[in-house]
Amino acid sequence: MSFKSMKKFFAKAILLVVVSSSLCLVSCAKQVKTTALTTYWTKDSAVSKSLVEYVQKVTNPNDKENFIPEKDRIAVFDMDGTLACETFYTYYDTMMFIEFCLNDHPERVSDELKMVARAIKPGYTADENLARNFARAYAGMTKEELYNYAVEFGKKETKSFNNMRYIDNFYLPMVELVKYLYENKFTIYVISGTERTTTRAIVANSPIKDYVTLNHVIGTDFEVKVKGHETESSNMNFKYENGNELVLTGGFIQKNLNANKSIYIEREIGQRPVLAFGNSGSDSSMLNYTIDDRNKYPSLAYMIIADDSEREWGKQDYSKKSEEYKEKGYIPISMKNDFAEIYASGITKAELQYSE
């Protein structure tokens, strides 16, 4: 090759490198995400800032002390009161039980269960005893039938808000957070006290449906058997055959609250999460399990405080609850001060939260 030819060759090579570098810069610029948690979180929210700082730190491979591999970026969220409203006349699974017993399928439930449904009033306790009644109400339904009923129920409107269907009760700032974590390669789990099939139906039709797969939904478990074998003492006594239906027996297995949340996480995920979000004492075990000293990765736990009485029905005292949570190592989230918006446009608080 002559000297002139070599000059042309290297000139083309240099030009190619420059063009490639420019294309890379353009491509990389397109991949840069907009600033996170700014749409539905208030501008001066210390909570949103702490979350963004944490994510930037643990996703930076150059930060050897704090980096968390993608496979270990696990975030767990309670659903009712954390991702979505759980105040009375908006609490999805409780209102679904009431509607099922008193309006939609009164012919399928006993008079005793109708009395239970009528007796539920604001301030009730969503405990294991009530969950056992829920299980009894849906006895005889296939898992698919319960799922479909939960989806249809979600289309009904709540009386506590104007223009809100039950499926519309997700908090926009928390939806934005779930999306942000998902985009940063976190695996999202919903760990709920609501029955598992119902929770799956809710999640699959909610604003977080693209970020949480149904096998990442963990809820309270009701007993299920193969139809035709409901009275068998053990599932070992029979086998599932082609075309069989899985049916709810009315039996109850376990309420997914308190220590059960940490046990379910260990059983079904098999490792500690690095982020946890809740809103009540029944979530504290899940949060404590996440920030346990034995967690090998940096971890944080957050508690939502329902202190917004203008846009919501919150009545909690932020000052009192936040101090309580801080003492336990949790970061408090104020719905009043941290949430710029709570619900979708057009949804407003009703004049009355509850009426007979």
C-alpha positions in Angstrom: 0.0 0.0 0.0 1.4 3.4 -1.0 1.8 6.2 1.5 -1.1 8.1 -0.2 -3.4 5.1 0.1 -2.4 4.6 3.8 -3.4 8.2 4.5 -6.8 7.7 2.9 -7.3 4.5 4.8 -6.5 6.1 8.2 -8.6 9.1 7.4 -11.6 6.9 6.7 -10.9 4.9 9.9 -10.8 8.1 12.0 -14.0 9.4 10.4 -15.7 6.1 11.1 -14.7 6.2 14.8 -16.0 9.8 15.1 -19.3 8.9 13.4 -19.7 5.8 15.6 -18.9 7.9 18.7 -21.5 10.5 17.7 -24.1 7.8 17.1 -23.3 6.3 20.5 -23.8 9.6 22.2 -27.1 10.2 20.5 -28.2 6.6 21.4 -27.1 7.0 24.9 -28.9 10.4 25.2 -32.1 8.7 24.1 -31.7 6.1 26.9 -31.4 8.7 29.6 -34.5 8.6 31.8 -36.4 11.7 32.9 -35.9 12.7 36.5 -37.7 10.2 38.6 -40.6 10.7 41.0 -41.4 14.2 40.0 -44.9 13.8 38.5 -47.0 12.8 41.5 -44.5 13.5 44.4 -44.2 17.0 45.8 -41.0 18.9 44.7 -39.7 19.2 48.2 -40.4 15.6 49.3 -37.5 14.3 51.2 -39.0 10.8 50.8 -38.8 10.8 47.0 -35.3 12.3 47.2 -34.2 9.5 49.5 -35.6 6.9 47.2 -33.9 8.3 44.1 -30.6 8.6 45.9 -30.9 5.0 47.1 -31.7 3.7 43.6 -28.9 5.6 42.0 -26.5 4.3 44.6 -27.4 0.6 44.4 -27.6 0.5 40.6 -24.2 2.0 40.1 -21.7 -0.8 39.4 -18.8 1.6 40.2 -20.1 1.9 43.8 -18.5 -1.2 45.1 -19.9 -0.7 48.6 -23.5 -0.3 47.7 -24.1 -1.9 44.3 -26.8 -4.6 44.3 -26.9 -7.1 41.4 -30.2 -7.1 39.4 -31.2 -10.5 40.6 -31.1 -9.3 44.2 -33.0 -6.0 43.7 -36.2 -7.1 45.3 -38.9 -4.7 46.5 -42.0 -5.8 48.4 -45.2 -3.7 48.7 -48.2 -4.2 50.9 -51.3 -3.5 48.8 -54.2 -2.1 50.8 -53.3 1.2 52.3 -49.9 1.2 50.7 -50.5 0.9 47.0 -54.3 1.6 47.1 -56.9 3.0 49.4 -58.2 0.8 52.2 -60.5 3.1 54.1 -64.1 1.9 54.5 -66.3 1.8 51.3 -63.1 1.7 49.3 -61.4 -1.4 50.8 -61.6 -3.7 47.8 -61.9 -7.2 49.3 -64.2 -6.1 52.2 -66.6 -4.3 49.9 -66.5 -7.2 47.5 -67.5 -9.6 50.3 -70.4 -7.3 51.2 -71.6 -6.9 47.6 -71.3 -10.7 47.0 -73.4 -11.6 50.1 -76.0 -8.9 50.0 -76.5 -7.8 46.3 -74.8 -10.0 43.7 -75.2 -13.6 45.1 -77.3 -13.7 48.3 -78.6 -17.0 47.1 -75.1 -18.6 47.5 -74.5 -17.6 51.1 -76.0 -18.4 54.5 -78.1 -16.0 56.6 -75.2 -16.0 59.1 -72.8 -14.6 56.4 -75.3 -12.0 55.4 -75.4 -10.9 59.0 -71.6 -10.7 59.1 -71.7 -8.6 55.9 -74.3 -6.2 57.3 -72.4 -5.8 60.6 -69.2 -4.4 58.9 -68.9 -0.7 59.7 -66.1 1.8 59.7 -63.5 0.9 62.3 -64.0 -2.8 61.8 -61.0 -5.1 62.1 -59.9 -7.0 58.9 -58.6 -9.9 61.0 -58.3 -13.7 60.5 -61.8 -14.3 61.8 -63.3 -12.0 59.1 -61.1 -13.7 56.4 -62.5 -17.1 57.4 -66.0 -15.7 56.7 -64.7 -14.5 53.3 -63.5 -18.0 52.5 -66.9 -19.5 53.5 -68.7 -17.1 51.2 -66.8 -18.2 48.1 -67.1 -21.9 48.8 -68.0 -23.8 45.6 -66.5 -21.2 43.2 -63.7 -22.2 40.9 -60.5 -20.2 41.1 -61.3 -18.8 37.7 -64.8 -17.8 38.8 -63.5 -16.0 41.8 -60.9 -14.2 39.7 -63.5 -13.1 37.2 -65.9 -12.0 39.9 -63.1 -9.9 41.5 -62.4 -8.3 38.1 -66.1 -7.4 37.5 -66.5 -6.1 41.1 -63.6 -3.7 40.4 -65.8 -1.9 37.8 -68.3 -0.9 40.4 -68.1 2.6 41.9 -67.3 3.3 45.5 -69.5 5.6 47.6 -66.6 7.2 49.3 -65.4 9.1 46.3 -66.9 10.7 43.2 -66.0 9.1 39.8 -64.0 6.3 41.4 -64.4 2.6 40.6 -62.8 0.2 43.1 -60.0 -0.6 40.6 -59.2 3.2 40.4 -58.2 3.5 44.0 -54.4 3.1 43.4 -52.2 6.0 44.7 -50.6 7.6 41.7 -47.3 8.4 43.5 -46.9 4.7 44.5 -47.7 3.6 41.0 -45.0 6.0 39.8 -42.6 4.5 42.3 -43.3 1.0 41.2 -42.7 1.9 37.6 -39.4 3.7 38.6 -38.1 0.7 40.4 -39.1 -1.7 37.6 -37.2 0.5 35.1 -34.2 0.2 37.3 -34.3 -3.6 37.2 -36.0 -4.2 40.6 -38.3 -7.2 40.9 -41.6 -6.1 42.4 -43.7 -8.3 44.7 -47.1 -7.5 46.2 -47.4 -9.0 49.6 -51.1 -8.6 50.7 -53.5 -9.5 53.4 -56.2 -9.8 50.7 -56.8 -13.4 49.4 -54.3 -14.3 46.7 -56.6 -14.8 43.7 -58.4 -11.6 44.4 -55.1 -9.8 44.8 -54.0 -11.2 41.4 -57.2 -10.0 39.8 -56.7 -6.5 41.3 -53.1 -6.2 40.2 -53.7 -7.6 36.7 -56.2 -4.8 36.1 -54.5 -2.0 37.9 -52.0 0.7 36.9 -49.1 -1.5 38.1 -50.1 -4.4 35.8 -47.1 -4.0 33.6 -44.6 -4.1 36.4 -45.8 -7.0 38.6 -46.3 -10.5 37.3 -49.0 -12.6 38.8 -46.4 -15.1 40.2 -45.1 -12.2 42.2 -48.3 -11.7 44.1 -48.5 -13.2 47.5 -51.7 -13.1 49.5 -53.9 -14.8 52.1 -54.7 -18.4 51.1 -58.1 -20.1 51.2 -58.3 -23.9 50.8 -58.5 -25.2 47.2 -59.1 -28.8 46.0 -59.9 -30.5 42.8 -63.6 -30.4 42.1 -65.3 -33.6 43.1 -62.8 -34.2 45.9 -63.7 -31.4 48.3 -64.3 -33.7 51.2 -61.1 -35.7 50.8 -58.9 -35.4 53.9 -55.7 -35.1 51.8 -54.8 -34.0 48.3 -52.5 -37.1 48.2 -55.6 -39.2 47.8 -56.3 -38.1 44.3 -54.7 -36.7 41.1 -55.5 -33.8 38.9 -56.8 -35.0 35.5 -57.3 -33.2 32.2 -60.3 -30.8 32.4 -60.5 -30.8 36.2 -61.4 -27.6 38.0 -59.7 -26.2 41.1 -62.5 -25.2 43.5 -62.6 -23.2 46.8 -63.9 -25.5 49.6 -64.7 -22.7 52.1 -61.8 -23.7 54.2 -59.1 -21.3 55.4 -55.4 -21.8 55.4 -53.5 -18.7 56.5 -53.9 -14.9 56.8 -51.0 -13.1 55.3 -50.4 -10.5 58.0 -47.9 -9.9 60.8 -45.2 -12.6 61.1 -46.8 -14.5 58.2 -45.6 -11.9 55.8 -42.0 -12.5 56.6 -42.6 -16.3 56.5 -44.3 -16.1 53.1 -41.4 -14.0 51.8 -38.9 -16.6 52.9 -41.0 -19.4 51.6 -41.9 -18.0 48.2 -39.0 -15.6 47.4 -36.2 -17.3 49.3 -34.2 -14.2 50.1 -34.5 -10.9 51.9 -35.9 -7.9 49.9 -33.9 -4.7 49.9 -36.9 -2.3 49.9 -40.2 -2.7 51.8 -43.3 -0.5 51.9 -46.3 -0.8 54.3 -48.8 1.3 56.1 -49.7 -0.4 59.3 -48.4 -2.6 62.2 -49.5 -5.7 60.3 -46.7 -4.9 57.8 -44.0 -4.4 60.4 -42.7 -7.9 60.2 -42.2 -7.6 56.5 -40.3 -4.3 57.0 -38.2 -5.7 59.9 -37.3 -8.8 57.8 -36.1 -6.5 55.1 -33.9 -4.2 57.2 -32.7 -6.9 59.5 -29.0 -6.5 60.3 -28.2 -9.7 58.5 -29.3 -8.3 55.1 -26.1 -8.2 53.1 -27.2 -5.3 51.0 -28.2 -1.7 51.8 -31.9 -1.8 52.7 -34.7 0.6 53.5 -38.3 0.4 54.8 -41.1 2.9 54.4 -44.4 3.4 56.1 -47.3 5.4 54.6 -49.2 7.6 57.0 -52.8 8.4 56.0 -52.8 12.0 57.3 -54.7 13.7 54.4 -58.2 14.6 55.4 -58.8 17.0 52.4 -58.2 14.8 49.4 -58.6 11.5 51.3 -60.3 10.1 54.4 -57.0 10.0 56.4 -57.2 10.7 60.1 -53.7 9.6 61.3 -51.6 12.1 63.3 -48.4 12.4 61.3 -46.3 13.8 64.1 -47.2 10.9 66.4 -47.0 8.1 63.8 -43.8 9.4 62.2 -41.9 9.4 65.5 -43.2 5.9 66.2 -42.0 4.7 62.8 -38.6 6.4 63.0 -37.9 4.7 66.3 -38.4 1.4 64.5 -36.1 2.3 61.6 -38.8 3.1 59.1 -39.0 6.2 56.9 -42.5 7.8 57.1 -44.4 8.9 54.1 -47.0 11.7 54.5 -49.8 11.4 52.0 -50.6 15.1 52.8 -47.1 16.5 52.3 -45.3 13.9 50.0 -48.1 13.2 47.5 -48.6 16.0 45.0 -51.6 14.1 43.6 -53.3 11.0 45.0 -55.9 9.8 42.4 -56.5 10.2 38.7 -58.0 13.4 37.5 -61.7 13.8 38.1 -61.8 11.6 41.3 -62.8 13.7 44.3 -63.7 13.0 47.9 -67.5 12.4 48.4 -69.5 14.5 50.8 -70.0 11.5 53.0 -67.6 8.6 53.5 -70.2 6.2 54.7 -74.0 5.8 54.7 -76.2 2.9 55.5 
